[in-house]
Amino acid sequence: PLRGLAEVTGTVLRTGGTASVPGDELDARLEQMGGYIESSISTSEGTVSASFLAADAEEGLALLADLLRNPAFPEEKLDLAKVEKRTQISSRNDEPLQIAFREFRKLMYGADSPYGWHPEYETIEAIGRDDLVRFHRTYFHPDRMILTVAGDFETEAMLAEIEHVFGSWPPIGQPLPPDPLVAESGPQGVYYAEKEGVTQSTVLFGLLGTLASDPDYAELKLLNQVLGEGFSGRLMNEIRTKRGLAYATGSGPGVGWHHRGVWMAYVLAQSESTLVATDLLRHEIERITREPVTDEELERAKDVELNQLVFDLSSKGAVLNRKAFYEFHGYPSDFLERYQARVASITAEDLLAAAQRHIHPDDLATLVVGLEEDFSGDIASLGKVTEIDITIPDPPSKFEAPPMTDANLAAGREILAAAAVAHGGPVLARARSVRTQGSGKVSMMGQEMALTYESVRIFPMRSWSQMTIGGMFKITTVLDGESGWRQTPQGIADLAGPELADARADEMRSTFHILRNWQEMKWQALESRDFDGVTCDVVYAPEAGVEEWRLYFDADTHLLRGMEYRGRGRTGPVHAVERFGDYRDVDGARLAHQTRVTHDGEQIVELQLESAQLDVEADEGIFQRPGP
């Protein structure tokens, strides 16, 4: 199965429009009408919703029916949806709490279950338009949908219009595929996911939960109110308010509508407080299974739960949609009324009995996300630890290099030797440092902004750079061999993990590094080819620490015309191409004064070198990391 296909289909269903009304035209028509149509597909259900003025109901319903029955799924909108998914994948490890939720679901359901898996770059890239068409043809049928309509209309007239736009849509008359199985219980033990570059850790206790059809559904909802829902729960009061040990803490009821949910309780704490916060979290879980809640806690939980229902169901449309939701998942039509009555009648003894039936402290799995070296104690004190790898796999390579041979390695060295001479390699080899300054423009989030930059490199691998975007936003990066830091308007942080690797790769790819260190590197000659209209000698650097790194040297002048490699952009791994031109003499060296960078064919940066100086005396202060 193509992980992510359902979600991508739900997105492109709406953005792509229909065979007769393309997506952009649909946007314009809906804007003129003051209405909207939205679509999404999640793990076990999809929703297409629409709203129109009563006067436009007939046109709006026709557009909705056309979208459901005849989506166009154009390639360009699919590409945009895939870019969005790649962006989500690239940032999925940014927040420790989200890592914990994701990895815990994977533990409970299994990495191969649709309820536990998540898409990767590879699975998103594999999705084609035919897959969306096939998904729609398989699952979008009127006998698998529930339509709700609420608003200002005459019932008979609306029913007639619904029959008009949907009546000819034939049912499929076949059952859905069987649902994936969920185990009776999840794994136990302690699991640890290392997250570099953070000063906080997340601890999560949990186990497989139950369905909303469970007789204890109402009790579990109230237990969750008492334990960890909102700012008045025990976890918030005991761990954060009284002791100041948590940035965030809470719990979930562990009930699902389509398949069993996951019961969990969590705390996000300072790294050095991890084990103390863990003990308090476990204590509160155990306490709610040992002793009845207080009368005050019970009444507060009831009030919050029932009042929230009043808020959620404040309109006839909301009530209607909730009823349809119950029917879609096979729950009785009076489920809501039964639930409200049960909440009102629950006693403290009922809650304790339900907690003992569903929350078993000895069976809990424990997941810790953070940096163990910063903990105040040994994580092994919690039990035998199993490490979880949260590394985001890169997409599969589309570049295939021929085998290395003595002949193509020798040819590669010859190409670099000629390039070193053409660029003034001996001058660069003797240089101790270089300072550069320039200006240009950068494309960010679809907008083009002016920039200025300045950099100082102290050879072999020490650098300071500062970029100012739009005249306001400064980004300073310092790299000193195996470590570094970066300062942005959001603050200062040490470089670690992928960010440190990217900064080191940037230095490796610099012309200065290449021409100073080429004799210590392997260069494999590939076949000559055209690069931007110029015949170039091509070399591949298979062991340089830069993925898929190929360099293009003008076959006549031996100057570097460009390079391509797998880089990292805003949406994750990208095919990056750098182009160099406007070569000028700088103290006996030939340096490119113009650089253009594209990611997956889209121009990201254009730079113009305005000054360069070799053997500058750098101010040591620029390399000193500012305080927090």
Long-range contacts (C-beta under 8 A, 24 or more apart in sequence): 1-114, 2-123, 2-126, 2-127, 2-131, 3-117, 3-118, 3-119, 3-120, 3-123, 4-85, 4-119, 4-123, 4-124, 4-127, 5-127, 5-131, 5-132, 5-135, 6-41, 6-42, 6-43, 6-46, 6-135, 7-40, 7-41, 7-42, 7-85, 7-119, 8-78, 8-81, 8-82, 8-85, 8-124, 8-127, 8-132, 9-41, 9-73, 9-132, 9-135, 9-136, 10-39, 10-40, 10-41, 10-42, 10-46, 11-39, 11-40, 11-81, 11-84, 12-71, 12-73, 12-74, 12-77, 12-78, 12-81, 12-132, 13-39, 13-48, 13-67, 13-71, 13-73, 13-136, 14-38, 14-39, 14-48, 14-67, 15-77, 15-80, 15-81, 16-71, 16-72, 16-73, 16-74, 16-77, 16-78, 17-67, 17-71, 17-72, 17-74, 18-63, 18-66, 18-67, 18-70, 18-71, 18-72, 19-70, 19-72, 20-66, 20-70, 21-63, 21-66, 22-72, 22-74, 23-72, 23-74, 23-77, 26-63, 26-67, 29-63, 30-63, 33-59, 33-60, 35-60, 37-63, 37-64, 37-67, 39-67, 43-114, 43-115, 43-258, 44-179, 44-258, 44-259, 45-258, 45-328, 46-139, 54-151, 54-152, 54-153, 57-151, 57-153, 57-158, 57-161, 58-161, 61-161, 61-162, 61-165, 62-165, 64-165, 65-165, 65-166, 65-169, 68-140, 69-140, 69-169, 71-132, 71-136, 73-129, 73-132, 73-133, 73-136, 74-129, 75-129, 78-127, 78-128, 78-129, 78-132, 82-124, 82-125, 82-127, 83-571, 85-119, 85-124, 86-121, 86-124, 86-571, 86-572, 87-570, 87-571, 87-572, 89-119, 89-120, 89-121, 89-124, 89-392, 89-572, 90-392, 90-568, 90-570, 90-571, 90-572, 90-573, 92-118, 92-392, 93-195, 93-390, 93-392, 96-195, 96-198, 96-200, 96-201, 96-202, 96-268, 96-369, 96-370, 97-202, 97-248, 97-266, 97-268, 97-369, 99-193, 99-195, 99-202, 99-369, 99-390, 100-193, 100-202, 100-203, 100-204, 100-266, 100-367, 100-369, 101-204, 101-264, 103-191, 103-193, 103-367, 103-369, 103-388, 103-390, 104-204, 104-206, 104-262, 104-264, 104-365, 104-367, 105-262, 107-186, 107-187, 107-191, 107-365, 107-367, 108-186, 108-187, 108-206, 108-207, 108-208, 108-262, 108-365, 109-182, 109-183, 109-186, 109-262, 110-183, 113-180, 113-182, 114-180, 115-180, 115-182, 115-259, 120-392, 120-393, 120-395, 121-392, 121-393, 121-394, 121-395, 121-572, 121-573, 122-393, 122-395, 122-396, 125-395, 125-396, 139-176, 141-169, 141-170, 141-171, 141-172, 142-166, 142-169, 142-170, 142-171, 143-171, 143-172, 143-173, 144-172, 144-176, 146-324, 146-327, 146-328, 148-317, 148-320, 148-321, 148-324, 150-315, 150-316, 150-317, 150-320, 150-321, 151-317, 179-258, 179-259, 180-259, 182-208, 182-259, 182-260, 183-208, 184-208, 185-363, 186-262, 186-365, 187-365, 188-363, 188-364, 188-365, 189-365, 189-366, 189-383, 189-384, 189-386, 190-365, 190-366, 190-367, 190-368, 190-379, 190-382, 190-383, 190-384, 190-385, 190-386, 191-365, 191-366, 191-367, 191-368, 191-385, 191-386, 191-387, 191-388, 192-367, 192-368, 192-369, 192-372, 192-379, 192-385, 192-386, 192-387, 192-388, 193-367, 193-368, 193-369, 193-387, 193-388, 193-389, 193-390, 194-370, 194-371, 194-372, 194-387, 194-390, 195-369, 195-370, 195-371, 195-390, 196-371, 196-496, 196-497, 197-493, 197-494, 197-495, 197-496, 197-497, 197-499, 198-271, 198-370, 198-371, 199-270, 199-271, 199-374, 200-247, 200-268, 200-269, 200-270, 200-271, 200-370, 201-268, 201-269, 201-270, 201-271, 201-274, 201-368, 201-369, 201-370, 201-371, 201-374, 201-375, 202-266, 202-267, 202-268, 202-367, 202-368, 202-369, 202-370, 203-266, 203-267, 203-269, 203-274, 203-277, 203-278, 203-281, 203-366, 203-367, 203-368, 204-264, 204-265, 204-266, 204-366, 204-367, 204-368, 204-369, 205-264, 205-265, 205-266, 205-281, 205-282, 205-285, 205-364, 205-365, 205-366, 206-254, 206-262, 206-263, 206-264, 206-265, 206-364, 206-365, 206-367, 207-254, 207-262, 207-263, 207-359, 207-360, 207-363, 207-364, 207-365, 208-254, 208-260, 208-262, 208-263, 209-253, 209-254, 209-255, 209-256, 209-260, 209-261, 209-262, 209-263, 209-358, 210-254, 210-255, 210-256, 210-260, 210-261, 210-358, 211-255, 211-256, 211-257, 211-259, 211-260, 211-261, 212-255, 212-256, 212-257, 212-329, 212-331, 213-331, 214-255, 216-354, 216-357, 216-358, 217-255, 217-339, 218-339, 218-342, 218-343, 218-346, 219-346, 219-350, 219-351, 219-353, 219-354, 219-355, 220-253, 220-254, 220-255, 220-263, 220-354, 220-358, 221-253, 221-255, 221-305, 221-343, 222-298, 222-301, 222-302, 222-305, 222-343, 222-346, 222-351, 223-253, 223-288, 223-293, 223-351, 223-354, 223-355, 223-359, 224-251, 224-252, 224-253, 224-254, 225-300, 225-301, 225-304, 225-305, 226-288, 226-293, 226-297, 226-298, 226-301, 226-351, 227-251, 227-265, 227-284, 227-285, 227-288, 228-252, 228-265, 229-304, 230-304, 232-300, 232-304, 234-284, 234-287, 234-288, 235-265, 235-267, 235-281, 235-284, 238-280, 238-284, 239-267, 239-269, 239-277, 239-280, 239-281, 239-284, 243-280, 245-269, 245-270, 245-273, 245-276, 245-277, 245-280, 246-277, 249-281, 254-358, 257-325, 257-329, 257-331, 258-329, 263-358, 263-359, 271-370, 271-371, 271-374, 271-375, 272-374, 272-375, 272-376, 273-376, 274-368, 274-370, 274-375, 274-376, 274-377, 274-379, 275-375, 275-376, 275-377, 275-379, 275-381, 275-382, 276-376, 278-366, 278-368, 278-382, 282-361, 282-364, 285-359, 285-361, 285-364, 286-361, 288-355, 288-359, 289-352, 289-355, 289-356, 289-359, 289-360, 289-361, 291-352, 292-348, 292-349, 292-351, 292-352, 293-348, 293-351, 293-352, 294-348, 295-348, 298-346, 298-347, 298-348, 298-351, 302-343, 302-344, 302-346, 305-343, 306-340, 306-343, 306-344, 309-336, 309-340, 392-572, 394-547, 394-566, 394-573, 395-573, 397-547, 397-548, 397-566, 398-575, 399-548, 399-550, 401-524, 401-526, 401-540, 401-542, 402-524, 402-526, 404-522, 404-524, 404-542, 408-524, 408-525, 408-526, 409-522, 409-523, 409-524, 409-525, 411-525, 412-522, 412-523, 412-524, 412-525, 412-539, 412-540, 413-519, 413-523, 414-525, 415-523, 415-525, 415-537, 415-539, 415-553, 415-558, 416-514, 416-518, 416-519, 416-523, 416-539, 417-518, 418-553, 418-558, 419-515, 419-518, 419-553, 419-558, 419-559, 419-560, 420-515, 420-518, 421-558, 422-557, 422-558, 422-559, 422-590, 423-511, 423-515, 423-558, 423-559, 423-560, 423-589, 423-590, 423-591, 424-585, 424-588, 424-589, 424-590, 425-515, 425-516, 425-518, 427-587, 427-588, 427-589, 427-614, 428-512, 428-515, 428-516, 428-589, 428-614, 429-515, 429-516, 431-459, 431-512, 431-516, 431-589, 431-614, 431-615, 432-458, 432-459, 432-615, 433-457, 433-458, 433-459, 433-614, 433-615, 433-616, 433-617, 433-618, 434-459, 434-512, 434-612, 434-613, 434-614, 434-615, 434-616, 435-611, 435-612, 435-613, 435-616, 435-618, 436-609, 436-611, 436-612, 437-609, 437-610, 437-611, 437-612, 438-607, 438-608, 438-609, 438-610, 438-611, 439-607, 439-608, 439-610, 440-595, 440-605, 440-606, 440-607, 440-608, 441-605, 441-606, 442-469, 442-604, 442-605, 442-606, 443-602, 443-603, 443-604, 443-605, 444-469, 445-570, 451-605, 453-607, 456-616, 456-618, 456-622, 457-507, 457-510, 457-512, 458-618, 459-512, 459-516, 460-513, 460-516, 460-517, 461-504, 461-507, 461-513, 462-623, 463-507, 464-618, 464-622, 464-623, 477-503, 478-622, 478-623, 478-625, 479-503, 479-504, 479-507, 480-623, 485-625, 487-626, 492-625, 492-626, 492-628, 494-625, 498-568, 502-567, 502-568, 504-545, 505-545, 505-546, 505-567, 508-544, 508-545, 508-546, 509-546, 509-549, 509-563, 509-565, 509-578, 511-560, 511-580, 511-591, 511-592, 514-551, 514-560, 526-550, 528-555, 531-561, 531-562, 532-561, 532-562, 532-579, 534-561, 536-561, 536-562, 559-583, 559-590, 559-592, 560-592, 567-599, 569-599, 569-600, 569-604, 570-599, 574-599, 574-600, 575-599, 575-600, 575-601, 582-608, 586-612, 586-613, 586-614, 587-613, 587-614, 589-614
